[in-house]
Amino acid sequence: MTLVDAQEGKEYIVHKVDTDDEELDAFLFSLGCYAGEPITVVAHRKGGCVVSIKDGRYNIDSQLAGAIVVQD
């Protein structure tokens, strides 16, 4: 399941980040979004969603949310 399908307010564990862009992978890693880390969808918005990673909240677009694979 990806973040696009995730329920708001429920904590998930990042299973993998499925992108072909090394720069994007490095950016997400710097935010704390990598395999094994908890992530929570705070709200779904038109064109994306707001996520909580570690101590920060970030607005990500739907394409990026679809690249972040999570598990319960």
Secondary structure, DSSP 4 states (H G I P E B T S, - for coil): -BTTTPPBT-EEEEEEE--S-HHHHHHHHHHT-STT-EEEEEEEETTEEEEEETTEEEEEEHHHHTTEEEE-
